[in-house]
């Protein structure tokens, strides 16, 4: 039963790139990098979940893969927020609001 309570790690944008684009399209990191005019290592590091998506990369990925830059940036933001939330843990709950917002 304890296993049921464990949350999956947040999904890195590289997992989406790899599993939803590179693998199904039989596209190598090098081939995609050439289309995007970026170093092969940039795509490899993203696909290996070692680095994140920048605005520059999001624009290039969207053009090359027919998506929107927002897709890639939203995936990155979601990943960053979930990672930070898990790292902060109970410390976040201890923060009191500075003041009530006037309605």
Secondary structure in CASP SS format (residue, H / E / C, confidence):
PFRMAT SS
TARGET T0000
AUTHOR 0000-0000-0000
METHOD secondary structure of the structure
MODEL  1
X C 1.00
X H 1.00
X H 1.00
X H 1.00
X H 1.00
X C 1.00
X C 1.00
X C 1.00
X C 1.00
X C 1.00
X C 1.00
X C 1.00
X H 1.00
X H 1.00
X H 1.00
X H 1.00
X H 1.00
X H 1.00
X H 1.00
X H 1.00
X H 1.00
X H 1.00
X C 1.00
X C 1.00
X C 1.00
X C 1.00
X C 1.00
X C 1.00
X H 1.00
X H 1.00
X H 1.00
X H 1.00
X H 1.00
X H 1.00
X H 1.00
X H 1.00
X C 1.00
X C 1.00
X C 1.00
X H 1.00
X H 1.00
X H 1.00
X H 1.00
X H 1.00
X H 1.00
X H 1.00
X H 1.00
X C 1.00
X C 1.00
X C 1.00
X C 1.00
X C 1.00
X C 1.00
X C 1.00
X H 1.00
X H 1.00
X H 1.00
X H 1.00
X H 1.00
X H 1.00
X H 1.00
X H 1.00
X H 1.00
X H 1.00
X H 1.00
X C 1.00
X C 1.00
X C 1.00
X H 1.00
X H 1.00
X H 1.00
X H 1.00
X H 1.00
X H 1.00
X H 1.00
X H 1.00
X H 1.00
X H 1.00
X H 1.00
X H 1.00
X H 1.00
X H 1.00
X H 1.00
X H 1.00
X H 1.00
X H 1.00
X H 1.00
X H 1.00
X C 1.00
X H 1.00
X H 1.00
X H 1.00
X H 1.00
X C 1.00
X C 1.00
X C 1.00
X C 1.00
X C 1.00
X C 1.00
X C 1.00
X C 1.00
X C 1.00
X C 1.00
END
